[in-house]
Amino acid sequence: MNKGSLPVERQREIWVDWMRVAACFMVMLVHSTEPFYLGGDGSLILTRTDAFWASFFDSFVRACVPLFIVASSYLQFPLHYSTGEFFRRRAVRILIPFVIWTVVYALCWGEPVQNFKDLLLNFNYAAGHLWFIYMLAGVYLLMPLLSPWAEKVGKRELLVYLGIWLLTTLIPLLRDWVGGAPTVIYGVSGLPRQALFPLWGECSWNAYGVFYYVSGFIGYLLLGLYFRKFGRELSWGSTLTIAVPVWIAGFAISFGGFLHRVLESAEGVFPVGGKVEMAVWWETTWCNDTIGVALMTIAWILLFRKFNSEGGFYRKVLLPVSKASYGMYLCHLLVLVPFCGLFRGLLGSGAEGLLGFWTTPVEILLAALCTFPCVAIACVFLRRIPKVGSFIS
């Protein structure tokens, strides 16, 4: 095939559609959980019950964003067409809908004039989920550079790089351990971030340590490549034998780390809260570049690879929703936030709520379960608008 020619239509990867739809719902669960630990001056957990359920649900589905990266890598990497064609297609499919919904959020939330000024430098912080698009664009910028290597790399070499990357997922936890209590610095955005304890070549004048270029989301790009090139079909028995203990280990790290930090902050007394940097510290083991999330991502991939059903439900329901999933990600907060407020108002909070110990999980699940079909139906129909539908969703 000519380098600049259009590729032959590839066979659809059914399991990726199942994974993409599931990841979209996972994102909504994550955001349904946020009101139970974010609030007040930035961080606020009202009860011990809220602390437990926030940690449980958010840890359970925290691999959602890495799964999106793996899906993109599996389908797009190495590139199937020229660099110019790749960026043209990505711009149409990713950037145009992003710009449209960015404008919508700027008009709907906060002060529009200030929002549009801020957009010159970054996303609208009120619509915090839009950070994902900037990261995704950065991953796409690397794909053409790495594609020649990806086409030729062998299994052993790729496993070595994945091993190095998995080592880097321990670094955020190591920084937290050796760095002591969180120290906060503020960048030009005004948003706090924990000061990093310098490791392996890092210092006040150099942030680019030995593992800088092989850390972060680049690992999920390589993970998708590995499953594309070398992932073999496993039986259900073998899949569960590997995936279940790997997922449990990752969940234990994420769940235990968050809950431990919250209880340490509370010192036995609730409510507990403070500035937003406290929540940043609580979330240490939830970060996408930590070992717990990486392990759960691998486990989810192994499980979803067994989902290859393409019957009527797949063709009529799941496939249209999968095609609209990017639009769902972009717009879902406009629906989710009102649902969260509605159920919080109706049921109360924590053990003092209408359902006692079960109040918080019911609110989280109801918000996500009500938001998902509403947004899915809306985005599927938006895609069907002639000529402009695909630019919106």
C-alpha positions in Angstrom: 0.0 0.0 0.0 1.2 3.5 -0.8 2.4 5.4 2.2 0.0 8.3 1.5 -2.9 6.2 0.3 -6.0 5.4 2.4 -5.9 2.1 4.3 -8.2 -0.8 3.5 -11.1 -0.9 6.0 -9.9 -3.1 8.9 -12.1 -5.7 10.6 -13.8 -4.3 13.6 -12.3 -5.3 17.0 -15.4 -6.2 18.9 -13.8 -6.5 22.3 -12.5 -2.9 22.0 -16.1 -1.7 21.5 -17.1 -3.5 24.7 -14.1 -2.1 26.6 -14.7 1.4 25.3 -18.4 1.5 26.4 -17.4 0.0 29.8 -14.7 2.6 30.3 -17.1 5.3 29.5 -19.4 4.1 32.2 -16.4 3.8 34.6 -15.6 7.5 34.0 -19.1 8.4 35.1 -18.8 6.3 38.2 -15.5 8.1 39.0 -17.2 11.5 38.6 -20.2 10.4 40.6 -17.9 9.6 43.5 -16.1 13.0 43.5 -18.8 14.9 45.5 -18.1 12.6 48.4 -14.5 13.7 48.9 -14.2 17.0 47.0 -16.0 20.1 48.5 -15.6 22.8 51.0 -12.3 24.6 50.5 -11.3 21.8 48.1 -11.3 18.6 50.1 -14.2 17.4 52.3 -15.3 14.0 53.5 -18.3 14.2 55.8 -18.4 10.7 57.3 -16.3 7.6 57.7 -18.9 5.8 55.5 -18.3 8.3 52.7 -14.6 7.7 53.0 -15.0 4.0 52.6 -17.4 4.1 49.7 -15.5 6.9 47.8 -12.4 4.8 48.1 -14.2 1.6 47.0 -15.9 2.9 43.9 -13.2 5.2 42.6 -10.6 2.5 43.1 -12.8 -0.1 41.4 -13.0 1.8 38.1 -9.9 3.9 38.3 -8.4 2.2 35.2 -11.0 3.9 32.9 -8.7 6.5 31.4 -5.8 4.0 30.7 -8.3 1.7 29.0 -9.1 4.6 26.5 -5.4 5.0 25.7 -5.0 1.2 25.3 -8.0 1.2 22.9 -6.5 4.0 20.8 -3.1 2.3 20.7 -4.5 -1.1 19.8 -6.4 0.4 16.9 -4.0 3.1 15.7 -0.5 2.1 16.6 1.7 1.7 14.7 0.2 4.1 12.2 -1.8 2.5 9.3 -1.3 5.6 7.0 0.9 8.6 6.5 1.7 11.0 9.4 -0.3 13.8 7.6 -3.3 11.7 7.1 -3.2 10.4 10.7 -3.2 14.0 12.1 -5.9 15.1 9.7 -8.2 12.3 10.8 -7.4 12.8 14.5 -8.0 16.6 14.2 -11.5 16.0 12.7 -12.5 13.3 15.1 -10.9 14.5 18.3 -10.2 18.3 18.2 -13.4 19.6 16.6 -15.8 18.0 19.1 -13.4 19.0 21.9 -13.5 22.7 20.8 -17.3 22.6 20.5 -17.9 21.2 24.0 -15.2 23.4 25.5 -17.2 26.4 24.3 -20.3 24.9 25.8 -18.7 24.5 29.2 -17.2 27.9 29.1 -20.7 29.4 28.5 -22.5 27.2 31.0 -20.2 27.1 34.0 -18.4 29.9 35.7 -17.8 33.4 34.2 -17.8 33.1 30.4 -15.4 36.0 29.7 -12.8 34.8 32.2 -13.3 31.2 30.9 -12.5 32.2 27.4 -9.4 34.1 28.5 -8.2 31.0 30.5 -8.8 28.8 27.4 -5.8 30.5 25.7 -3.6 28.6 28.1 -5.5 25.6 29.4 -8.9 23.9 29.7 -11.8 25.2 31.8 -11.0 24.0 35.3 -14.7 23.7 36.1 -14.9 21.0 33.4 -11.9 19.2 34.8 -12.3 16.0 32.8 -11.2 17.9 29.7 -7.6 17.4 30.8 -7.8 14.1 29.1 -7.9 15.6 25.6 -4.6 17.4 26.1 -2.9 14.3 27.3 -4.4 12.3 24.4 -3.1 14.9 21.9 0.4 14.5 23.5 0.3 10.7 23.0 -0.8 11.2 19.4 2.2 13.5 18.8 4.5 10.6 19.8 2.8 7.9 17.7 4.5 8.9 14.3 7.9 9.1 16.0 7.6 5.6 17.5 5.7 3.8 14.7 8.8 2.7 12.8 10.2 1.1 15.9 6.7 -0.4 16.8 6.5 -2.1 13.5 9.8 -3.9 14.0 10.0 -4.5 17.8 10.1 -8.0 19.0 8.3 -9.5 22.0 11.2 -9.7 24.3 12.4 -6.1 23.6 8.9 -4.8 24.1 8.5 -6.7 27.4 11.8 -5.1 28.6 10.4 -1.6 28.0 7.1 -2.5 29.6 9.0 -3.8 32.6 10.9 -0.5 32.9 7.6 1.4 32.6 6.0 -0.8 35.4 9.0 0.1 37.5 8.2 3.8 37.0 4.7 3.3 38.3 6.2 2.7 41.7 7.9 6.2 41.7 4.9 8.2 42.8 4.5 5.9 45.8 8.3 6.1 46.5 8.2 9.9 46.3 5.3 9.9 48.8 7.2 7.5 51.1 10.6 9.3 51.2 9.2 12.8 50.9 7.3 12.8 54.2 4.2 15.1 54.6 3.0 16.8 51.4 4.7 20.0 50.5 2.6 22.2 48.2 3.8 24.5 45.4 1.7 26.6 43.0 2.4 27.0 39.3 1.2 29.7 37.0 -2.2 28.1 36.9 -2.7 28.7 40.6 -3.5 25.0 41.0 -1.5 23.2 43.8 0.7 20.2 43.2 2.8 18.3 45.6 6.5 19.1 45.4 8.4 16.2 44.0 11.1 14.5 46.0 14.1 14.4 43.6 15.1 10.9 42.3 17.8 9.6 39.9 19.1 12.8 38.3 16.3 15.1 39.2 17.2 18.3 41.0 16.1 21.9 41.3 17.4 22.7 37.8 16.5 19.4 36.1 13.1 17.6 36.1 14.2 15.2 33.4 15.4 12.2 35.4 16.4 8.8 34.1 12.9 7.5 33.8 11.2 10.7 32.7 10.8 9.7 29.0 9.5 6.1 29.7 7.0 7.0 32.4 3.4 8.1 32.4 0.9 7.3 29.7 3.5 6.1 27.2 3.3 2.8 29.0 -0.3 2.3 28.1 0.6 3.1 24.5 3.1 0.2 24.6 0.6 -2.0 26.4 -1.9 -1.6 23.6 0.9 -2.4 21.1 1.9 -5.5 23.1 -1.7 -6.9 23.0 -2.0 -6.0 19.3 1.2 -7.8 18.3 1.7 -10.5 20.8 -1.4 -11.0 22.8 -2.7 -14.5 22.3 -6.1 -15.9 23.0 -6.5 -17.4 26.4 -9.3 -19.7 27.7 -11.7 -18.3 30.2 -10.0 -20.4 32.9 -6.5 -19.0 32.1 -7.8 -15.5 31.8 -9.5 -15.6 35.2 -6.4 -17.3 36.8 -4.3 -14.3 35.7 -6.7 -11.4 35.7 -8.4 -11.9 39.0 -5.3 -11.9 41.3 -3.7 -9.1 39.3 -6.9 -7.0 39.6 -7.2 -7.7 43.3 -3.6 -6.7 43.9 -4.1 -3.4 42.0 -7.4 -2.7 43.7 -5.9 -3.3 47.2 -3.1 -0.8 46.5 -5.5 1.9 45.2 -8.2 1.3 47.8 -6.0 0.9 50.8 -3.7 3.8 49.9 -6.6 6.3 49.6 -8.4 5.1 52.7 -5.2 5.1 54.8 -4.4 8.7 53.9 -8.0 9.8 54.6 -8.0 8.1 58.0 -4.6 9.6 58.8 -5.8 13.0 58.0 -9.0 12.6 60.0 -7.3 11.2 63.1 -10.6 9.6 64.0 -12.7 12.7 63.6 -15.1 13.4 60.8 -15.8 15.5 58.8 -12.3 15.9 57.5 -11.2 18.4 54.9 -8.9 21.2 53.9 -7.4 22.7 50.8 -7.5 20.9 47.5 -4.0 19.7 48.0 -5.2 17.4 50.7 -7.4 15.6 48.1 -4.4 15.5 45.8 -2.4 13.7 48.5 -5.3 11.3 49.2 -5.4 10.4 45.5 -1.8 9.4 45.4 -2.6 5.7 44.7 -5.3 6.6 42.3 -3.0 8.3 39.8 -3.0 6.8 36.4 0.8 6.3 36.5 0.8 4.2 39.7 1.2 0.5 40.0 -2.3 -0.2 41.3 -4.0 1.4 38.4 -1.5 -0.3 35.9 -2.3 -3.7 37.3 -6.0 -3.2 37.2 -5.7 -2.0 33.6 -3.9 -5.2 32.6 -6.5 -7.3 34.3 -9.4 -5.4 32.6 -7.8 -5.8 29.2 -7.4 -9.6 29.7 -11.1 -9.8 30.6 -12.5 -7.6 27.8 -10.5 -9.6 25.2 -13.0 -12.4 25.9 -16.0 -10.3 25.0 -16.4 -11.1 21.3 -20.2 -11.4 21.0 -21.5 -9.6 17.9 -25.2 -10.5 18.1 -28.2 -8.2 17.9 -27.4 -6.4 21.2 -23.9 -5.6 19.9 -25.0 -4.3 16.5 -28.1 -2.4 17.6 -27.1 -1.0 21.0 -23.4 -1.4 22.0 -21.8 -0.5 18.7 -23.7 2.8 18.2 -22.9 3.7 21.8 -19.2 2.8 21.3 -19.0 5.1 18.3 -20.6 7.9 20.3 -18.4 7.3 23.4 -16.1 10.2 22.8 -19.0 12.6 22.7 -20.4 11.0 25.8 -17.1 11.6 27.6 -17.0 15.2 26.5 -20.6 16.2 27.5 -21.6 13.9 30.4 -20.8 16.3 33.3 -23.6 18.6 32.1 -26.0 15.7 33.0 -24.1 14.0 35.8 -23.7 17.1 38.1 -27.5 17.7 38.4 -28.2 14.1 39.0 -25.5 14.0 41.8 -27.1 17.0 43.4 -30.6 15.6 43.1 -29.9 12.3 44.8 -27.7 13.9 47.5 -30.6 16.2 48.3 -33.2 13.3 48.4 -31.2 10.7 50.3 -28.8 12.7 52.5 -25.3 11.8 53.3 -23.4 8.9 54.9 -24.7 6.7 57.7 -27.1 9.5 58.7 -28.7 9.4 55.2 -32.1 7.8 54.4 -30.5 4.4 53.7 -27.9 4.4 56.5 -24.7 2.7 55.5 -26.0 2.1 52.0 -26.9 5.8 51.3 -23.6 6.7 49.7 -23.2 3.7 47.3 -26.9 4.0 46.2 -26.4 7.7 45.4 -23.1 7.1 43.4 -24.7 4.2 41.4 -27.9 6.1 40.7 -26.1 9.1 39.4 -24.0 7.1 37.0 -26.8 4.7 36.0 -29.2 7.6 35.2 -26.5 9.7 33.4 -25.2 7.0 31.2 -28.4 6.1 29.2 -29.4 9.8 28.9 -26.0 10.8 27.5 -25.8 7.7 25.3 -29.1 8.3 23.7 -28.4 12.0 23.2 -25.0 11.4 21.6 -26.2 8.5 19.4 -28.9 10.8 18.0 -26.5 13.7 17.7 -24.2 11.6 15.5 -27.1 11.0 13.1 -27.5 14.6 12.3 -26.5 14.9 8.6 -23.1 16.5 7.9 -22.5 17.9 11.4 -23.3 15.1 13.7 -19.9 13.5 13.7 -18.3 16.9 14.5 -20.4 17.1 17.7 -20.2 13.6 19.0 
